[in-house]
Amino acid sequence: MKQLDSKALRNAFGSYMTGVTVITTMTDDGTPVGFTANSFTSVSLEPPLLLVCPAKSLSSFEVFANCKHFAVNILSEDQQNISNIFAGSKEDRFSQVEWQTDAQGNPIIDGALTHFSCKTERNLEAGDHHILIGEVLDFSAREGLGLGYASGGYFSLGLEREAAEISSQQKQVNVGVIIEHNGKVLLSQNDGKAALPITTTDDHSSAVSTIRQFLINNGIDAELGAVFSIYESTKNNNSYIFYRAFAESADTQGLGEYVAIDSLAKQDFASPAMAQMMTRYAIESKNGFYGVYVGQEEHGKVH
Ligand SMILES: Cc1cc2nc3c(=O)[nH]c(=O)nc-3n(C[C@H](O)[C@H](O)[C@H](O)COP(=O)(O)O)c2cc1C
């Protein structure tokens, strides 16, 4: 059999866009356990079945391999921090979130879009994972949009749609990109002022396809991430959309130079809006939770 490159395979699997869930259960001694999972799939309506794949490497694997009940919490678009807690935190994960228990005693996370309370129907070994099949005993769902995940990055469908709507309503939208490489971001210097790489959409192109093409045209090998900021200038009525991107190499292709995120505050930016945005970027990159600013140049809200 052909030897597959496992890193490339992981990336290929990751190109499948999913939502994000937290899978929870209770140990026999009453300790809540949980992990972030995007391997969740609905399986059958009659009987009502779903599945999720816990890795054998999970510290809680033995608990999930033997659990009689478990719950699936589908995260809403504002619960990226909860996904990060249940994917990485070594502290007590449940002390960092609000939660209740369902009728089977499974932890149910407050604010999640949907909860499924399940009885374990089957637990199958599958390579370095198990396939945990649950029969849905009960569920609750509310209106809203789920958190998205693709190619190693989160996205919010609501905000992506907002960006798409702005770029379809307006003839021209300014689309910029914060390209990150090794703790630095790419900035150009014009007349002593720092600026981000930026371009404009033409009549028929969307913001995301414009910025993707801009990166290709400039020979920047970068993976495009989520929207970081959407704002309108009250002075010239122009709309601006900024995306995040992650470059593989330090090659700037003549677009400017990479500047350490730690020293962004010292930069003299071309506009106060850009300065504000990059100050927020520096703060958020420290804690790893990125919000999305939506509003006008001076007044808006970070989601
Ligand atoms: C978006 C996302 C999806 C994930 N999906 C899965 C999954 O389906 N199965 C799994 O075992 N781990 C998955 N993980 C990784 C686990 O959440 C992570 O390894 C786990 O929380 C580590 O827990 P531990 O420190 O208790 O071992 C995912 C992580 C993220 C960020």
Ligand as a Chemical Component Dictionary entry (heavy atoms), coordinates in Angstrom:
data_LIG
# 
_chem_comp.id                   LIG 
_chem_comp.type                 NON-POLYMER 
_chem_comp.pdbx_formal_charge   0 
_chem_comp.three_letter_code    LIG 
# 
loop_
_chem_comp_atom.comp_id 
_chem_comp_atom.atom_id 
_chem_comp_atom.alt_atom_id 
_chem_comp_atom.type_symbol 
_chem_comp_atom.charge 
_chem_comp_atom.model_Cartn_x 
_chem_comp_atom.model_Cartn_y 
_chem_comp_atom.model_Cartn_z 
_chem_comp_atom.pdbx_ordinal 
LIG C1  C1  C 0 -12.080 21.916 16.302 1  
LIG C2  C2  C 0 -11.520 20.695 16.991 2  
LIG C3  C3  C 0 -12.055 19.457 16.711 3  
LIG C4  C4  C 0 -11.582 18.310 17.360 4  
LIG N1  N1  N 0 -12.162 17.109 17.098 5  
LIG C5  C5  C 0 -11.772 16.001 17.764 6  
LIG C6  C6  C 0 -12.443 14.762 17.578 7  
LIG O1  O1  O 0 -13.371 14.640 16.782 8  
LIG N2  N2  N 0 -12.001 13.696 18.294 9  
LIG C7  C7  C 0 -10.982 13.785 19.200 10 
LIG O2  O2  O 0 -10.648 12.795 19.842 11 
LIG N3  N3  N 0 -10.329 14.963 19.400 12 
LIG C8  C8  C 0 -10.715 16.072 18.713 13 
LIG N4  N4  N 0 -10.091 17.267 18.938 14 
LIG C9  C9  C 0 -8.971  17.323 19.873 15 
LIG C10 C10 C 0 -9.425  17.224 21.312 16 
LIG O3  O3  O 0 -10.387 18.201 21.633 17 
LIG C11 C11 C 0 -8.233  17.381 22.256 18 
LIG O4  O4  O 0 -7.246  16.485 21.853 19 
LIG C12 C12 C 0 -8.638  17.042 23.656 20 
LIG O5  O5  O 0 -9.449  18.010 24.247 21 
LIG C13 C13 C 0 -7.425  16.840 24.514 22 
LIG O6  O6  O 0 -7.903  16.477 25.774 23 
LIG P1  P1  P 0 -6.955  15.872 26.908 24 
LIG O7  O7  O 0 -5.967  16.967 27.222 25 
LIG O8  O8  O 0 -7.904  15.582 28.024 26 
LIG O9  O9  O 0 -6.333  14.629 26.329 27 
LIG C14 C14 C 0 -10.536 18.420 18.298 28 
LIG C15 C15 C 0 -9.993  19.677 18.573 29 
LIG C16 C16 C 0 -10.483 20.805 17.925 30 
LIG C17 C17 C 0 -9.904  22.158 18.237 31 
# 
loop_
_chem_comp_bond.comp_id 
_chem_comp_bond.atom_id_1 
_chem_comp_bond.atom_id_2 
_chem_comp_bond.value_order 
_chem_comp_bond.pdbx_ordinal 
LIG C1  C2  SING 1  
LIG C2  C3  SING 2  
LIG C2  C16 DOUB 3  
LIG C3  C4  DOUB 4  
LIG C4  N1  SING 5  
LIG C4  C14 SING 6  
LIG N1  C5  DOUB 7  
LIG C5  C6  SING 8  
LIG C5  C8  SING 9  
LIG C6  O1  DOUB 10 
LIG C6  N2  SING 11 
LIG N2  C7  SING 12 
LIG C7  O2  DOUB 13 
LIG C7  N3  SING 14 
LIG N3  C8  DOUB 15 
LIG C8  N4  SING 16 
LIG N4  C9  SING 17 
LIG N4  C14 SING 18 
LIG C9  C10 SING 19 
LIG C10 O3  SING 20 
LIG C10 C11 SING 21 
LIG C11 O4  SING 22 
LIG C11 C12 SING 23 
LIG C12 O5  SING 24 
LIG C12 C13 SING 25 
LIG C13 O6  SING 26 
LIG O6  P1  SING 27 
LIG P1  O7  DOUB 28 
LIG P1  O8  SING 29 
LIG P1  O9  SING 30 
LIG C14 C15 DOUB 31 
LIG C15 C16 SING 32 
LIG C16 C17 SING 33 
# 
